[in-house]
Amino acid sequence: RSHILADDDTVSLEDLIDMPSGRLLLFLESTAAPWALHVMEKCLLCHEKGHCCEICRSEERLFLWDEHRISSCEACNAISHRSCSDAAFGR
């Protein structure tokens, strides 16, 4: 399934067939987990490519794949903790 890694807009018939059974999700999770571990814990160079919160300026790195923890400004694409964004903009 290298097509998924090369282009996230491309799916195969096999991918569509494997969606309802959960096999596609298992594949994606097993593929993403080692890369996330590499970026988050093992490689300082990759880790430093993460974003800093534009609101609290914490040193903690934020990554775009962590959709539950981050917020992205629709106007300027600034990245922040979701909690910081909610507090700053009264959400």
One Martini backbone bead per residue (centre of mass of N, CA, C, O) as a GRO file, in nm:
protein
   91
    1ARG     BB    1   0.057   0.063   0.020
    2SER     BB    2   0.235   0.304  -0.103
    3HIS     BB    3   0.022   0.511  -0.206
    4ILE     BB    4  -0.043   0.635   0.074
    5LEU     BB    5   0.247   0.751   0.129
    6ALA     BB    6   0.269   0.925  -0.140
    7ASP     BB    7  -0.067   0.976  -0.145
    8ASP     BB    8  -0.349   1.087   0.038
    9ASP     BB    9  -0.555   1.089  -0.235
   10THR     BB   10  -0.502   0.777  -0.265
   11VAL     BB   11  -0.698   0.494  -0.363
   12SER     BB   12  -0.806   0.171  -0.344
   13LEU     BB   13  -1.007  -0.090  -0.369
   14GLU     BB   14  -0.891  -0.231  -0.121
   15ASP     BB   15  -0.935   0.002   0.074
   16LEU     BB   16  -1.246   0.009   0.047
   17ILE     BB   17  -1.291  -0.284   0.141
   18ASP     BB   18  -1.123  -0.243   0.428
   19MET     BB   19  -1.293  -0.037   0.590
   20PRO     BB   20  -1.537  -0.188   0.732
   21SER     BB   21  -1.341  -0.406   0.884
   22GLY     BB   22  -1.059  -0.234   0.974
   23ARG     BB   23  -0.795  -0.294   0.809
   24LEU     BB   24  -0.706  -0.009   0.729
   25LEU     BB   25  -0.672   0.106   1.011
   26LEU     BB   26  -0.456  -0.094   1.105
   27PHE     BB   27  -0.249  -0.014   0.895
   28LEU     BB   28  -0.226   0.287   0.964
   29GLU     BB   29  -0.145   0.252   1.261
   30SER     BB   30   0.111   0.068   1.208
   31THR     BB   31   0.251   0.291   1.032
   32ALA     BB   32   0.240   0.551   1.220
   33ALA     BB   33   0.367   0.476   1.496
   34PRO     BB   34   0.677   0.473   1.426
   35TRP     BB   35   0.684   0.769   1.328
   36ALA     BB   36   0.588   0.906   1.584
   37LEU     BB   37   0.812   0.799   1.765
   38HIS     BB   38   1.041   0.926   1.614
   39VAL     BB   39   0.950   1.226   1.637
   40MET     BB   40   0.882   1.238   1.955
   41GLU     BB   41   1.156   1.051   2.079
   42LYS     BB   42   1.420   0.983   1.877
   43CYS     BB   43   1.429   1.264   1.695
   44LEU     BB   44   1.541   1.579   1.717
   45LEU     BB   45   1.508   1.691   1.430
   46CYS     BB   46   1.208   1.618   1.397
   47HIS     BB   47   1.097   1.746   1.658
   48GLU     BB   48   1.186   2.049   1.582
   49LYS     BB   49   0.952   2.066   1.347
   50GLY     BB   50   0.765   2.154   1.530
   51HIS     BB   51   0.531   2.340   1.695
   52CYS     BB   52   0.454   2.633   1.854
   53CYS     BB   53   0.269   2.802   2.059
   54GLU     BB   54   0.122   3.120   1.983
   55ILE     BB   55   0.017   3.178   2.281
   56CYS     BB   56   0.213   3.037   2.520
   57ARG     BB   57   0.509   2.947   2.420
   58SER     BB   58   0.572   2.669   2.445
   59GLU     BB   59   0.812   2.407   2.409
   60GLU     BB   60   0.609   2.235   2.311
   61ARG     BB   61   0.540   2.022   2.059
   62LEU     BB   62   0.348   2.049   1.760
   63PHE     BB   63   0.131   1.835   1.563
   64LEU     BB   64  -0.082   1.799   1.294
   65TRP     BB   65  -0.186   1.498   1.369
   66ASP     BB   66  -0.296   1.629   1.656
   67GLU     BB   67  -0.616   1.722   1.643
   68HIS     BB   68  -0.705   1.718   1.957
   69ARG     BB   69  -0.461   1.940   2.055
   70ILE     BB   70  -0.511   2.131   1.810
   71SER     BB   71  -0.495   2.458   1.646
   72SER     BB   72  -0.599   2.632   1.342
   73CYS     BB   73  -0.580   2.909   1.175
   74GLU     BB   74  -0.768   3.018   0.905
   75ALA     BB   75  -0.604   3.284   0.832
   76CYS     BB   76  -0.270   3.197   0.924
   77ASN     BB   77  -0.194   2.896   1.045
   78ALA     BB   78  -0.171   2.896   1.333
   79ILE     BB   79  -0.041   2.722   1.612
   80SER     BB   80  -0.221   2.554   1.883
   81HIS     BB   81  -0.359   2.489   2.150
   82ARG     BB   82  -0.678   2.424   2.203
   83SER     BB   83  -0.699   2.547   2.490
   84CYS     BB   84  -0.579   2.823   2.416
   85SER     BB   85  -0.782   2.898   2.197
   86ASP     BB   86  -1.038   2.876   2.364
   87ALA     BB   87  -0.953   3.089   2.578
   88ALA     BB   88  -0.886   3.333   2.382
   89PHE     BB   89  -1.188   3.290   2.213
   90GLY     BB   90  -1.430   3.178   2.391
   91ARG     BB   91  -1.492   2.839   2.356
   0.00000   0.00000   0.00000
